[in-house]
Amino acid sequence: MRKLNKNHIIILLISTIICILLSGFIDYENSVYSNMDMNKYIAMAEVSPGINTNIIKPFVYRIGAPWIAGLLPFTIPINFLILNSISLFFLSLVFFLFLLEYKTDTSLALVFTIIFQLNRYLFQFLGWNYFQLSDTLSLVFLFYSLILLRHRKYLALLFVVIVGIFIKEYMLMLIPAGFVLLYESGFKRKELFYFSIISLILISIFIGLRQIITAEVGGESLFSQYLTQVAYYSNPIFLLKRFVGAFTPFGLLPFIFYKELFMFFKENKHLFVFVMTVIILSFFGESERLMAPLYPIYFLFIANLISKYFSFNFQNIFKSKKVIALILISFLTSFYHLWGIIRLPNKYYSLISAVIFSLIVSIIFIMERIRNVNAKRID
């Protein structure tokens, strides 16, 4: 596991603070937000260290983050703000480590971590709605568990998944990809045994929480959620929002560079299984944020494209006009009509900006591929 450089940590800390401030902070007392998930987490934190069973499914089972938020000595909103801000910093660090783990150039990994922090549908949203601490923490634990599994750190992995499953059910996504990763990398019988035990413990806790904690109010079962949401996949607009819009301004690239995507997954079959698992589980909701577990893999693929087609000195990457252009475009697409200290007038401006900047980024990458191919022909 590669060690973090002190300068990189400082840069990511500063960029995290800046991006959190850019996201603004939700006016949680505004009646407009009365039906948002945050109200359930607030109600759960208010009875910590007890358990509030007057919360609908599946939120009632996500006891970890609200329980911690309720234990701090400040007001509930301040507790969530502090914990979420710290968690966003660690999310950035783990995202950076994930890219490094797959041999992304250090400077390029740093650039894409900053670009990730500017994503309006995930990082910016989580900065704005800091009550979504469960989402932030679960992503930290999920991404870190993938790194631990690659390094066969089974004891640490066991601890991470146990804590993670109490925060959110995201940890279940690890299981299918984990077995494929072991198969790909060559495993010993005892390693298969260790991961099988960890998987059984993870599933047991997931089921056990639903047996021990009885929700006294409504909410949908997982099967009902699936039937409700899967119909959206026949809607082209929904598909564009989910698979393109969520990754603005890079959302078109996997479709344009589909051959490279195929080779990327051919070399990393466990990542393909992970992606398919996330997509299948995303049937249980509608928001673009359900694609959040895909972000490091998405950016890992984009980083591979840059390494393959772009020509610049990685040691002076921040002096590259192309890299500066990508960061600037990502900054401009971070503006949204629902959150942020700078808000666009309405959803149409958000849509127009997403389309225009996604096309610009696509053109940049296409031109670089053409230039690269032509240069090879001349050689």
Summary of the structure (lengths in Angstrom):
residues: 379
radius of gyration: 20.9
end to end distance: 37.6
largest distance: 71.1
contacts: 1185
relative contact order: 0.11
helix: 75%
strand: 1%
